[in-house]
């Protein structure tokens, strides 16, 4: 016999509990447990009294291994070397920056999850991709756009407003995953777009769309279909107020690629970053400009992050970052001012905890202290820098603001700063120098280990200054 017993499911991580509590013990979030009724729970048999239990090491209680029977079938065990490997054909999306983020194009049978704030451009970029890939002359040749949030007339209205070729794109308004899979089986498109996964539900689960169970099972069914048929699949995901993808974390483990929109919705520029990619580089960044006709790729992304001033100003410096496979020039600004109370440390586009650590290193090994001052650091353009190669630029910008002495506008820097004040090398130093030289920078301060071997051949137009200690880098910067 079985009895019906209610259980509670965390809407953040998907953990199950027998009773409700205010905080999920697995992920630590508050007020995320929701009742999931009608769970069949079998009665437990009475346990054997302790006095009648035999010792676990008693030889008479060990069942012979030969008597164990296993049921079920398997797909077959083969040597790894005997498996034939063929290079997957990349399907171009028609947008070069989007292809870069995906790792060179869309892989057949892959599942891509893309998330971002409302109104930032998720549906726009996917509708552009769908119309490009639905063109019979393209490599894919067919696409299906499934919308669960809009009507078909609203999708057609957006395509007309953006001036997209919509003659060959097939659209469908549906939220039932079984019906969607049946339509995909009938149409057999090369690319399918589901907008969005939070609106999709399955009849196998008796709960509202958007719940943990519905998202997990619907995504699993769509992923299984993509792997079996070779259809490339895009899933649009909502985000929470913290900026993370809504739903269970297992959703990100199911898919092959996870893309995030970065930047503010009121800004003209949009950035798509790959935080997971089984077929390309992680942290690859694609930069777009929002126009009246949709998202357009930016040909020279370094130029949009650089501010041109009439004369050098204090607290500003240009660093050479590397996002994915591409070097990128960004401006770092710092403002250090006297504090009226508890000193504040605020960083936009950088890790605030790392900023506090770097200020302590500058105090100990650079002779510049900020103990009674507020420190504000900002990366211009809204880009988020996650690599440690920005350490030297942050400290030089802070030192420039404290001294009220501007650094040369022709100077670019990069390098990691260690706790003992050493300047550590960063990957792809020569590519960063070439990017700085291409944009007209004539001086660069780099770690000593990143100094190119042959300066005259490739870097004759830029003066490379090497430093192995923080105090040496600060002195050399203000001597220019």
C-alpha positions as CSV (number, residue, x, y, z in Angstrom):
1,X,0.0,0.0,0.0
2,X,1.1,3.6,-0.6
3,X,-0.1,6.7,1.0
4,X,-0.3,10.3,-0.3
5,X,2.1,12.6,1.4
6,X,3.0,16.2,0.7
7,X,6.6,17.2,0.2
8,X,8.3,20.5,-0.3
9,X,10.6,21.5,-3.2
10,X,13.1,24.4,-3.1
11,X,12.4,26.7,-6.1
12,X,16.1,27.7,-6.2
13,X,18.0,24.4,-6.1
14,X,15.3,21.7,-6.5
15,X,16.0,19.9,-3.2
16,X,13.1,17.9,-1.6
17,X,12.1,18.0,2.0
18,X,9.5,16.2,4.1
19,X,8.3,19.4,5.9
20,X,8.3,23.1,5.3
21,X,11.0,25.4,6.8
22,X,11.9,29.0,6.2
23,X,15.4,28.3,4.9
24,X,16.6,25.7,2.4
25,X,19.3,23.7,4.1
26,X,21.0,22.8,0.8
27,X,21.4,26.2,-0.9
28,X,20.7,28.6,2.1
29,X,18.0,30.6,0.4
30,X,15.0,31.8,2.4
31,X,11.3,31.3,1.6
32,X,11.9,29.1,-1.4
33,X,10.2,25.9,-0.3
34,X,6.9,25.2,-2.2
35,X,4.5,22.4,-1.5
36,X,4.4,19.6,-4.1
37,X,1.4,17.4,-3.1
38,X,0.4,13.9,-4.2
39,X,3.8,12.3,-3.9
40,X,3.4,8.6,-3.4
41,X,5.4,7.5,-0.4
42,X,5.6,3.8,0.4
43,X,5.2,2.5,3.9
44,X,8.4,1.5,5.6
45,X,8.6,-2.0,7.0
46,X,9.3,-2.4,10.7
47,X,13.0,-2.6,11.4
48,X,14.5,-5.7,12.9
49,X,15.3,-5.4,16.6
50,X,18.9,-4.7,17.4
51,X,19.3,-7.9,19.4
52,X,18.2,-10.0,16.4
53,X,20.6,-8.3,13.9
54,X,23.6,-10.3,12.9
55,X,27.0,-8.8,12.9
56,X,27.8,-7.2,9.5
57,X,31.1,-9.1,9.2
58,X,29.5,-12.5,9.9
59,X,30.4,-14.8,7.0
60,X,27.1,-16.6,7.1
61,X,25.2,-13.3,6.2
62,X,27.3,-12.4,3.2
63,X,25.5,-13.3,0.0
64,X,27.7,-14.8,-2.7
65,X,28.4,-12.4,-5.5
66,X,27.6,-15.1,-8.1
67,X,24.0,-15.2,-6.9
68,X,23.3,-11.5,-7.5
69,X,21.1,-11.0,-10.5
70,X,20.9,-7.6,-12.3
71,X,18.1,-6.8,-14.7
72,X,17.9,-4.3,-17.6
73,X,19.9,-3.7,-20.8
74,X,22.8,-1.5,-21.8
75,X,23.9,0.2,-25.0
76,X,27.1,-1.8,-25.2
77,X,30.7,-1.3,-24.0
78,X,33.3,-0.5,-26.7
79,X,36.9,0.7,-26.6
80,X,37.3,4.5,-26.8
81,X,39.8,4.2,-29.6
82,X,37.3,2.4,-31.8
83,X,34.8,5.2,-31.9
84,X,34.9,7.2,-35.1
85,X,35.1,10.9,-34.6
86,X,33.8,13.4,-37.2
87,X,34.2,17.2,-37.0
88,X,30.8,18.8,-36.3
89,X,29.7,21.3,-38.9
90,X,29.2,24.7,-37.5
91,X,26.0,26.4,-38.6
92,X,26.6,30.2,-39.0
93,X,23.9,32.3,-37.3
94,X,24.4,35.3,-39.7
95,X,25.7,37.5,-36.9
96,X,29.5,37.3,-36.6
97,X,29.7,38.4,-32.9
98,X,27.1,35.8,-32.0
99,X,29.1,33.1,-33.8
100,X,32.2,34.2,-31.9
101,X,30.5,33.7,-28.5
102,X,29.2,30.3,-29.6
103,X,32.7,29.2,-30.5
104,X,32.6,29.7,-34.3
105,X,29.0,28.9,-35.0
106,X,26.1,26.6,-33.8
107,X,26.8,22.9,-33.4
108,X,24.1,20.5,-34.6
109,X,22.3,18.9,-31.7
110,X,23.6,21.4,-29.2
111,X,21.4,23.1,-26.6
112,X,22.1,26.8,-25.8
113,X,20.6,28.5,-22.8
114,X,20.6,32.3,-23.0
115,X,19.5,34.6,-20.1
116,X,19.4,38.3,-19.3
117,X,17.4,41.1,-17.8
118,X,13.9,41.9,-19.3
119,X,14.2,44.1,-22.4
120,X,17.9,43.7,-22.9
121,X,17.5,41.9,-26.3
122,X,17.2,38.2,-25.9
123,X,14.2,37.8,-28.2
124,X,15.6,40.3,-30.6
125,X,18.9,38.5,-31.2
126,X,17.2,35.1,-31.4
127,X,14.6,36.4,-33.9
128,X,17.4,37.8,-36.0
129,X,19.2,34.4,-35.8
130,X,16.0,32.5,-36.7
131,X,15.3,34.6,-39.8
132,X,18.9,34.3,-41.0
133,X,19.1,30.5,-40.5
134,X,15.6,30.0,-42.1
135,X,16.9,31.3,-45.4
136,X,16.9,28.3,-47.9
137,X,20.3,29.5,-49.1
138,X,21.9,29.3,-45.7
139,X,23.8,26.2,-44.4
140,X,20.9,25.3,-42.0
141,X,18.0,26.1,-44.3
142,X,15.2,25.8,-41.8
143,X,14.2,27.2,-38.4
144,X,11.2,27.1,-36.0
145,X,10.5,29.9,-33.5
146,X,8.3,28.7,-30.6
147,X,6.9,31.5,-28.4
148,X,5.2,31.0,-25.1
149,X,5.1,34.6,-24.0
150,X,3.8,36.4,-27.1
151,X,1.2,35.9,-29.7
152,X,2.1,35.2,-33.3
153,X,1.0,38.7,-34.3
154,X,3.3,40.2,-31.8
155,X,6.3,38.2,-33.2
156,X,5.3,39.2,-36.7
157,X,5.1,42.9,-35.6
158,X,8.6,42.8,-34.1
159,X,10.0,41.1,-37.3
160,X,8.4,43.8,-39.4
161,X,9.7,46.6,-37.2
162,X,13.2,45.2,-37.4
163,X,13.0,44.8,-41.1
164,X,13.8,41.1,-41.0
165,X,13.1,38.7,-43.9
166,X,10.3,36.6,-42.5
167,X,9.1,34.7,-45.6
168,X,10.7,31.4,-44.7
169,X,10.7,31.4,-40.8
170,X,8.1,29.1,-39.3
171,X,6.5,30.2,-35.9
172,X,4.4,28.5,-33.3
173,X,2.7,29.7,-30.1
174,X,2.6,26.8,-27.7
175,X,3.6,26.0,-24.1
176,X,3.0,22.3,-23.9
177,X,6.3,20.4,-24.3
178,X,4.7,17.3,-25.7
179,X,3.0,19.3,-28.4
180,X,6.2,21.2,-29.1
181,X,8.2,17.9,-29.6
182,X,5.5,16.6,-31.8
183,X,5.7,19.7,-34.0
184,X,9.5,19.5,-34.1
185,X,9.3,15.9,-35.2
186,X,6.9,16.8,-38.0
187,X,8.8,19.9,-39.2
188,X,12.3,18.6,-38.5
189,X,14.0,22.1,-38.4
190,X,17.7,22.5,-38.2
191,X,17.3,25.1,-35.5
192,X,14.6,25.6,-32.9
193,X,14.1,28.5,-30.5
194,X,12.0,28.1,-27.3
195,X,11.0,31.5,-25.8
196,X,11.0,30.9,-22.9
197,X,11.6,27.7,-20.8
198,X,9.8,29.3,-17.8
199,X,6.5,29.2,-19.8
200,X,6.8,25.5,-20.9
201,X,5.1,22.7,-19.0
202,X,4.6,19.0,-19.3
203,X,1.5,17.0,-18.6
204,X,3.5,14.5,-16.6
205,X,3.7,16.9,-13.6
206,X,0.8,18.4,-11.9
207,X,2.2,21.9,-11.1
208,X,2.2,25.4,-12.6
209,X,4.6,26.4,-15.3
210,X,7.8,28.0,-14.0
211,X,8.3,25.7,-11.1
212,X,11.5,23.7,-10.5
213,X,9.9,20.4,-11.5
214,X,8.3,21.8,-14.7
215,X,11.5,23.5,-15.8
216,X,13.7,20.5,-15.1
217,X,11.5,17.9,-16.8
218,X,10.6,20.2,-19.8
219,X,14.3,21.0,-20.4
220,X,15.3,17.4,-20.1
221,X,12.7,16.4,-22.7
222,X,13.8,19.1,-25.1
223,X,17.4,18.3,-24.6
224,X,16.8,14.6,-25.2
225,X,15.0,15.4,-28.4
226,X,17.9,17.7,-29.6
227,X,20.5,15.0,-28.9
228,X,18.5,12.3,-30.7
229,X,17.6,14.3,-33.8
230,X,20.5,16.7,-34.2
231,X,18.3,19.8,-34.0
232,X,20.2,22.8,-32.6
233,X,18.1,24.3,-29.7
234,X,18.0,27.7,-28.1
235,X,16.3,28.1,-24.7
236,X,15.5,31.5,-23.4
237,X,15.8,31.7,-19.6
238,X,14.5,34.4,-17.1
239,X,16.9,35.8,-14.5
240,X,16.3,36.6,-10.8
241,X,16.8,39.9,-9.2
242,X,20.4,38.9,-8.4
243,X,21.1,38.4,-12.1
244,X,21.3,34.6,-12.1
245,X,19.2,32.2,-14.2
246,X,15.9,31.4,-12.6
247,X,15.0,27.8,-11.9
248,X,17.1,24.9,-10.7
249,X,20.8,24.9,-11.1
250,X,20.7,21.6,-12.8
251,X,19.3,23.4,-15.8
252,X,22.7,24.9,-16.5
253,X,24.3,21.4,-16.2
254,X,21.9,19.9,-18.8
255,X,22.7,22.3,-21.6
256,X,25.8,22.6,-23.7
257,X,26.2,26.4,-23.6
258,X,25.1,29.1,-21.2
259,X,25.1,32.7,-22.4
260,X,24.5,35.8,-20.3
261,X,23.5,39.3,-21.5
262,X,25.6,41.9,-19.7
263,X,25.2,45.6,-19.6
264,X,22.3,47.8,-18.7
265,X,19.1,47.9,-20.7
266,X,19.2,51.7,-21.0
267,X,22.7,51.6,-22.6
268,X,23.2,51.6,-26.3
269,X,25.6,48.6,-26.2
270,X,24.9,45.0,-25.3
271,X,27.4,42.3,-24.4
272,X,26.9,38.5,-24.5
273,X,29.3,36.4,-22.4
274,X,29.7,32.6,-22.6
275,X,29.9,31.3,-19.0
276,X,29.8,27.7,-20.2
277,X,30.6,26.3,-23.6
278,X,31.4,22.7,-24.4
279,X,32.3,23.6,-28.0
280,X,34.3,26.9,-27.5
281,X,36.1,29.2,-25.2
282,X,34.6,30.2,-21.8
283,X,34.3,33.9,-21.0
284,X,34.1,34.7,-24.7
285,X,32.5,38.1,-25.2
286,X,30.4,39.4,-28.0
287,X,29.6,43.1,-28.2
288,X,26.6,44.5,-30.0
289,X,25.0,47.9,-30.6
290,X,21.2,48.3,-30.2
291,X,19.7,50.0,-33.2
292,X,16.3,50.5,-34.7
293,X,16.8,47.4,-36.8
294,X,18.0,45.1,-34.0
295,X,21.4,44.2,-32.6
296,X,24.4,44.9,-34.8
297,X,27.9,43.6,-34.2
298,X,30.6,46.2,-33.2
299,X,33.5,46.0,-35.5
300,X,36.0,47.6,-33.2
301,X,34.9,46.9,-29.6
302,X,38.0,48.5,-28.0
303,X,37.1,51.9,-29.3
304,X,33.7,52.1,-27.5
305,X,35.4,51.6,-24.1
306,X,38.0,54.3,-24.5
307,X,37.3,57.9,-23.6
308,X,39.2,60.6,-25.5
309,X,40.0,63.7,-23.4
310,X,41.4,67.0,-24.4
311,X,44.1,66.6,-21.8
312,X,45.1,63.8,-19.4
313,X,43.1,63.6,-16.2
314,X,44.0,62.0,-12.9
315,X,42.6,58.7,-11.8
316,X,42.2,57.3,-15.3
317,X,44.3,54.6,-17.1
318,X,43.8,52.2,-20.0
319,X,44.3,48.5,-19.4
320,X,44.5,45.7,-21.9
321,X,42.2,42.9,-20.8
322,X,41.5,39.6,-22.5
323,X,37.9,38.3,-22.9
324,X,37.8,34.8,-24.2
325,X,40.1,34.7,-27.3
326,X,40.2,38.5,-27.9
327,X,42.3,41.3,-26.3
328,X,40.2,44.3,-25.3
329,X,41.2,47.8,-24.3
330,X,39.1,49.3,-21.5
331,X,39.4,52.4,-19.3
332,X,39.7,52.1,-15.6
333,X,38.7,55.1,-13.5
334,X,39.4,55.6,-9.8
335,X,38.3,58.3,-7.3
336,X,40.0,58.5,-3.9
337,X,38.6,61.1,-1.5
338,X,38.6,61.9,2.2
339,X,36.0,59.9,4.2
340,X,33.6,61.5,6.6
341,X,33.0,58.3,8.4
342,X,33.7,54.6,7.8
343,X,35.8,54.4,4.6
344,X,34.0,52.8,1.7
345,X,35.4,50.5,-1.0
346,X,33.2,50.3,-4.1
347,X,34.0,48.7,-7.4
348,X,31.8,48.6,-10.5
349,X,32.9,45.9,-13.1
350,X,35.5,44.5,-10.7
351,X,35.5,42.3,-7.6
352,X,35.1,44.6,-4.5
353,X,36.9,42.1,-2.2
354,X,39.9,42.0,-4.5
355,X,40.0,45.8,-4.5
356,X,40.3,45.8,-0.7
357,X,43.2,43.3,-1.0
358,X,45.0,45.4,-3.6
359,X,44.7,48.5,-1.6
360,X,46.4,46.7,1.3
361,X,49.2,45.6,-1.0
362,X,49.7,49.2,-2.3
363,X,49.9,50.4,1.3
364,X,52.5,47.8,2.3
365,X,54.6,47.6,-0.8
366,X,53.9,50.8,-2.7
367,X,54.0,53.3,0.2
368,X,50.5,54.7,-0.6
369,X,47.8,54.3,2.0
370,X,44.1,54.8,1.8
371,X,43.1,54.0,5.4
372,X,41.0,57.1,5.9
373,X,39.7,57.6,2.4
374,X,36.8,56.4,0.2
375,X,37.9,54.5,-2.9
376,X,35.6,54.2,-5.9
377,X,36.7,52.2,-9.0
378,X,34.7,52.0,-12.2
379,X,35.3,50.1,-15.5
380,X,34.0,52.4,-18.3
381,X,31.3,51.0,-20.5
382,X,29.7,48.6,-18.1
383,X,32.0,45.7,-19.0
384,X,32.8,43.2,-16.2
385,X,36.5,42.3,-15.8
386,X,37.0,38.9,-14.2
387,X,40.7,38.3,-14.8
388,X,43.5,39.2,-12.5
389,X,45.4,41.1,-15.2
390,X,43.5,44.3,-14.2
391,X,45.4,44.5,-10.8
392,X,48.2,46.8,-12.0
393,X,45.7,49.2,-13.8
394,X,43.5,49.5,-10.7
395,X,46.4,50.4,-8.4
396,X,47.9,52.9,-10.8
397,X,44.5,54.6,-11.3
398,X,44.2,54.8,-7.5
399,X,47.7,56.2,-7.1
400,X,47.0,58.8,-9.8
401,X,43.9,59.9,-8.0
402,X,45.6,60.2,-4.6
403,X,48.6,62.1,-6.0
404,X,46.2,64.2,-8.3
405,X,48.7,63.6,-11.0
406,X,47.5,62.4,-14.4
407,X,49.1,59.5,-16.2
408,X,49.9,59.8,-19.9
409,X,47.0,59.2,-22.2
410,X,49.4,57.1,-24.5
411,X,50.0,54.6,-21.7
412,X,48.5,51.1,-21.5
413,X,49.2,48.6,-18.7
414,X,48.4,45.1,-17.6
415,X,49.6,42.7,-15.0
416,X,48.7,40.7,-11.9
417,X,49.8,42.0,-8.4
418,X,50.7,39.4,-5.8
419,X,50.5,39.8,-2.0
420,X,54.2,40.3,-1.7
421,X,54.1,43.2,-4.2
422,X,55.5,41.3,-7.2
423,X,54.1,41.9,-10.7
424,X,53.1,38.5,-12.0
425,X,52.7,37.7,-15.8
426,X,49.4,37.1,-17.5
427,X,48.5,34.9,-20.5
428,X,48.9,36.2,-24.1
429,X,51.0,39.2,-23.3
430,X,52.2,39.8,-26.9
431,X,48.6,39.8,-28.2
432,X,47.7,42.5,-25.7
433,X,50.7,44.6,-26.7
434,X,49.7,44.3,-30.4
435,X,46.1,45.4,-29.5
436,X,47.5,48.5,-27.7
437,X,49.9,49.3,-30.5
438,X,47.1,49.0,-33.0
439,X,45.1,51.7,-31.2
440,X,48.0,54.2,-31.1
441,X,49.4,53.6,-27.6
442,X,53.1,54.4,-27.5
443,X,54.0,53.2,-24.0
444,X,53.1,50.1,-22.0
445,X,54.0,48.9,-18.6
446,X,54.0,45.1,-18.4
447,X,55.3,42.3,-16.1
448,X,58.9,41.5,-16.7
449,X,58.0,37.9,-17.7
450,X,55.7,39.2,-20.4
451,X,58.4,41.2,-22.2
452,X,58.6,40.2,-25.9
453,X,61.8,38.6,-27.1
454,X,62.2,40.7,-30.2
455,X,61.0,44.3,-29.7
456,X,62.4,45.7,-32.9
457,X,60.6,43.4,-35.2
458,X,57.0,43.5,-34.1
459,X,56.8,46.2,-31.4
460,X,58.9,49.0,-32.9
461,X,56.1,51.6,-32.5
462,X,55.6,51.1,-28.8
463,X,58.0,51.5,-25.8
464,X,57.6,48.5,-23.5
465,X,58.5,49.1,-19.9
466,X,58.9,46.0,-17.7
467,X,58.5,45.9,-13.9
468,X,58.8,43.1,-11.4
469,X,57.7,45.0,-8.3
470,X,54.8,47.3,-7.6
471,X,56.8,50.2,-6.3
472,X,59.0,50.1,-9.4
473,X,55.9,50.1,-11.6
474,X,54.4,53.2,-9.8
475,X,57.7,55.1,-10.1
476,X,58.1,54.3,-13.8
477,X,54.5,55.3,-14.5
478,X,54.8,58.8,-13.0
479,X,58.2,59.3,-14.7
480,X,56.7,59.3,-18.1
